């Protein structure tokens, strides 16, 4: 077992999950929940593959995926913010509709060959022992997913627009009193998060798992991304860490199939999902007030609980209603 190949595989496999998780984190930081991720990723994956194949252009394919993701997220935002509909219900209906739409519209393109991204080694850096093949020998979408983690953290916690974003998510009425338009902020970041979700779908069909079919291989990714936002305590760095953990569990499942051939392959394919649920349970326990008081007297335990703990934006799921 080559450790270099494993880590490189984890980073590459986590790229679309990182994009979706960071995108949804940004959206939920504004107080809006987009539950359409799973269907949006599938529809974006299908659209990206079809457009890239027809136009013979990967760039146009990725743009198509991003626009599809933004359109779906924008629909959730419009219904929630301006039409005052339940955003959870709208998102859930949209994820079912977009999933079926992806299968229906993409049926004619199932299992057809098409364009896919190639590895683009960074000259000089790809020759560094261990770090070279692990970090600097990937396609462009993988590099972008790694950079997005730092950019997302910096934007949310170190810039003025990021402060406005967090203010709207915590207390939209107070933000409005300070001259910020919560509706515009929520609409903007719903679309921005949707763009990243759309890029996640495009990364699946043009990079991570090239091609289109039923099943495509991206099924369930949207729900995992939503869980990772909670796992990460609505923090982009922690959500990304959860994405890499999930990718590692998926990759190790492949190795375990070879090591334990007597165990049904379906066990290893499903195993990452209950393990993530178990992790979310640990995080829920870490947020319990009595557990925090108990850990306060234990330095290392307290630090570990602080990592797992995280609070949702106070106004999450409750869009601003102007009186």
TORTI-172673 format. One line per 10 residues: for each residue x, y, z of C-alpha. Coordinates in nm, 2 decimals. Example, Ala and Ser with C-alpha at 12.3 -4.5 7.8 and 13.67 -1.06 7.14 Angstrom:
! residues 2
1.23,-0.45,0.78  1.37,-0.11,0.71
//
This chain:
! residues 323
0.00,0.00,0.00  0.16,0.33,-0.12  0.09,0.61,0.12  0.16,0.87,-0.14  -0.10,0.73,-0.37  -0.36,0.71,-0.09  -0.32,1.07,0.02  -0.32,1.19,-0.34  -0.63,0.98,-0.41  -0.80,1.13,-0.10
-0.73,1.49,-0.21  -0.85,1.42,-0.57  -1.16,1.23,-0.46  -1.26,1.50,-0.20  -1.25,1.78,-0.45  -1.62,1.79,-0.55  -1.72,1.73,-0.19  -1.51,2.02,-0.07  -1.66,2.25,-0.33  -2.01,2.16,-0.23
-1.95,2.17,0.14  -1.77,2.51,0.13  -2.04,2.65,-0.10  -2.32,2.54,0.13  -2.13,2.67,0.43  -2.12,3.02,0.28  -2.49,3.00,0.19  -2.59,2.89,0.54  -2.37,3.16,0.70  -2.62,3.41,0.55
-2.91,3.23,0.72  -3.04,3.04,0.42  -3.06,2.66,0.39  -3.03,2.50,0.04  -3.15,2.14,0.06  -3.14,2.10,-0.32  -2.77,2.00,-0.32  -2.80,1.63,-0.41  -3.02,1.69,-0.71  -2.84,2.00,-0.81
-2.50,1.82,-0.82  -2.65,1.55,-1.04  -2.81,1.80,-1.28  -2.49,2.00,-1.30  -2.29,1.69,-1.36  -2.52,1.59,-1.65  -2.53,1.94,-1.80  -2.15,1.98,-1.77  -2.08,1.65,-1.95  -2.34,1.71,-2.22
-2.23,2.07,-2.29  -1.86,1.99,-2.28  -1.91,1.70,-2.52  -2.12,1.90,-2.76  -1.90,2.21,-2.75  -1.58,2.01,-2.72  -1.47,2.25,-2.44  -1.41,2.16,-2.08  -1.43,2.53,-1.99  -1.78,2.57,-2.13
-1.88,2.25,-1.96  -1.77,2.38,-1.62  -1.94,2.71,-1.68  -2.27,2.52,-1.77  -2.25,2.33,-1.45  -2.19,2.64,-1.24  -2.48,2.82,-1.40  -2.71,2.52,-1.33  -2.61,2.51,-0.97  -2.66,2.89,-0.94
-3.00,2.87,-1.10  -3.12,2.59,-0.87  -2.99,2.78,-0.56  -3.14,3.10,-0.69  -3.48,2.93,-0.72  -3.46,2.82,-0.35  -3.37,3.18,-0.25  -3.64,3.35,-0.45  -3.91,3.12,-0.31  -3.78,3.16,0.04
-3.69,3.53,0.05  -3.94,3.69,-0.17  -4.23,3.45,-0.19  -4.21,3.35,0.18  -4.22,2.98,0.12  -4.07,2.72,0.35  -3.71,2.69,0.23  -3.67,2.34,0.36  -3.97,2.22,0.17  -3.87,2.40,-0.15
-3.52,2.26,-0.13  -3.64,1.91,-0.07  -3.88,1.92,-0.37  -3.61,2.07,-0.59  -3.36,1.80,-0.51  -3.61,1.53,-0.61  -3.71,1.72,-0.93  -3.35,1.80,-1.04  -3.24,1.44,-0.98  -3.51,1.30,-1.20
-3.46,1.57,-1.46  -3.09,1.49,-1.47  -3.16,1.12,-1.54  -3.44,1.20,-1.79  -3.25,1.46,-1.99  -2.92,1.27,-1.97  -3.05,0.93,-2.07  -2.94,0.97,-2.43  -2.58,1.05,-2.32  -2.54,0.76,-2.08
-2.21,0.58,-2.10  -2.09,0.78,-2.40  -1.73,0.89,-2.42  -1.65,1.26,-2.36  -1.39,1.51,-2.26  -1.22,1.49,-1.92  -0.96,1.69,-1.74  -0.60,1.58,-1.73  -0.34,1.61,-1.46  -0.14,1.94,-1.48
0.18,1.90,-1.28  0.31,2.22,-1.13  0.66,2.26,-1.29  0.93,2.22,-1.03  0.70,2.16,-0.74  0.58,1.82,-0.87  0.94,1.69,-0.82  0.95,1.75,-0.45  0.97,1.41,-0.27  0.63,1.30,-0.13
0.47,1.65,-0.15  0.51,1.67,-0.53  0.29,1.38,-0.62  0.05,1.44,-0.33  -0.02,1.81,-0.38  0.11,1.92,-0.72  0.01,1.66,-0.97  -0.37,1.71,-1.01  -0.62,1.85,-1.26  -0.71,2.22,-1.22
-1.04,2.15,-1.03  -0.85,1.97,-0.76  -0.61,2.27,-0.72  -0.91,2.50,-0.71  -1.08,2.30,-0.44  -0.77,2.32,-0.22  -0.73,2.69,-0.27  -1.10,2.75,-0.20  -1.06,2.63,0.16  -0.82,2.91,0.25
-1.00,3.16,0.03  -1.33,3.07,0.19  -1.20,3.10,0.55  -1.02,3.43,0.47  -1.33,3.58,0.31  -1.58,3.48,0.58  -1.36,3.57,0.88  -1.11,3.84,0.76  -1.30,4.07,0.52  -1.57,4.34,0.56
-1.81,4.16,0.32  -1.76,3.84,0.53  -1.85,4.03,0.84  -2.17,4.15,0.68  -2.24,3.79,0.57  -2.21,3.66,0.93  -2.41,3.96,1.06  -2.71,3.88,0.84  -2.69,3.51,0.94  -2.68,3.59,1.31
-2.92,3.89,1.33  -3.07,4.02,1.01  -3.28,4.29,1.19  -2.97,4.43,1.35  -2.79,4.42,1.02  -3.08,4.60,0.85  -3.06,4.87,1.12  -2.69,4.92,1.03  -2.78,4.98,0.66  -2.73,4.62,0.53
-3.00,4.47,0.31  -3.04,4.12,0.43  -3.24,4.01,0.13  -2.97,4.11,-0.11  -2.70,3.95,0.10  -2.89,3.62,0.13  -2.97,3.62,-0.25  -2.61,3.69,-0.34  -2.46,3.41,-0.12  -2.73,3.16,-0.22
-2.62,3.21,-0.58  -2.25,3.21,-0.49  -2.29,2.89,-0.29  -2.49,2.74,-0.58  -2.21,2.82,-0.83  -1.97,2.62,-0.62  -2.23,2.33,-0.59  -2.26,2.34,-0.97  -1.88,2.32,-1.00  -1.89,2.02,-0.77
-2.12,1.85,-1.01  -1.90,1.94,-1.31  -1.60,1.81,-1.13  -1.77,1.48,-1.08  -1.85,1.42,-1.45  -1.55,1.59,-1.60  -1.28,1.50,-1.35  -1.33,1.27,-1.06  -1.57,1.02,-1.22  -1.57,1.12,-1.59
-1.87,1.05,-1.80  -2.25,1.03,-1.73  -2.47,0.73,-1.65  -2.72,0.60,-1.41  -2.60,0.57,-1.14  -2.34,0.84,-1.20  -2.15,0.79,-0.88  -2.24,1.13,-0.73  -2.56,1.01,-0.57  -2.57,1.10,-0.20
-2.29,1.35,-0.22  -2.53,1.65,-0.16  -2.66,1.50,0.16  -2.30,1.43,0.27  -2.21,1.79,0.20  -2.50,1.91,0.41  -2.40,1.69,0.69  -2.04,1.81,0.66  -2.16,2.17,0.71  -2.30,2.06,1.04
-1.99,1.85,1.12  -1.78,2.15,1.05  -1.98,2.38,1.28  -2.05,2.61,0.99  -1.68,2.67,0.94  -1.52,2.62,0.60  -1.20,2.47,0.73  -1.37,2.21,0.94  -1.62,2.13,0.67  -1.33,2.07,0.43
-1.16,1.85,0.69  -1.48,1.64,0.70  -1.48,1.61,0.32  -1.13,1.47,0.33  -1.23,1.23,0.61  -1.52,1.11,0.40  -1.30,1.07,0.09  -1.05,0.87,0.30  -1.32,0.64,0.42  -1.44,0.58,0.07
-1.09,0.51,-0.06  -1.01,0.27,0.23  -1.33,0.08,0.15  -1.18,-0.01,-0.19  -0.87,-0.14,-0.02  -1.07,-0.34,0.23  -1.26,-0.51,-0.05  -0.93,-0.65,-0.17  -0.81,-0.74,0.18  -1.13,-0.90,0.29
-1.29,-1.06,-0.02  -1.53,-1.27,0.19  -1.71,-0.96,0.30  -1.98,-0.83,0.06  -1.85,-0.53,-0.14  -2.17,-0.34,-0.05  -2.06,-0.33,0.32  -1.75,-0.12,0.23  -1.95,0.10,-0.01  -2.20,0.19,0.26
-1.96,0.20,0.56  -1.85,0.57,0.52  -2.21,0.69,0.56  -2.28,0.54,0.91  -1.93,0.64,1.02  -2.01,1.00,0.93  -2.33,0.98,1.12  -2.13,0.85,1.42  -1.90,1.15,1.39  -2.20,1.39,1.38
-2.33,1.22,1.70  -1.99,1.28,1.87  -2.02,1.65,1.76  -2.37,1.67,1.90  -2.25,1.54,2.24  -1.96,1.78,2.23  -2.20,2.07,2.22  -2.38,1.96,2.53  -2.34,2.22,2.81  -2.27,1.96,3.08
-2.01,1.79,2.87  -1.84,2.13,2.81  -1.83,2.20,3.19  -1.68,1.86,3.25  -1.41,1.91,2.98  -1.33,2.26,3.10  -1.11,2.11,3.38  -0.92,1.90,3.13  -0.71,2.10,2.89  -0.66,1.86,2.60
-1.02,1.73,2.62  -1.15,2.08,2.62  -0.94,2.17,2.31  -1.07,1.86,2.13  -1.43,1.95,2.21  -1.38,2.30,2.09  -1.27,2.16,1.75  -1.58,1.95,1.72  -1.82,2.21,1.86  -1.98,2.48,1.65
-2.31,2.68,1.66  -2.54,2.73,1.36  -2.61,3.09,1.26  -2.88,3.22,1.50  -3.11,3.32,1.21  -3.05,3.00,1.00  -3.38,2.90,0.83  -3.56,3.22,0.92  -3.52,3.47,0.63  -3.56,3.84,0.71
-3.91,3.98,0.69  -3.91,4.35,0.65  -4.19,4.52,0.85
//
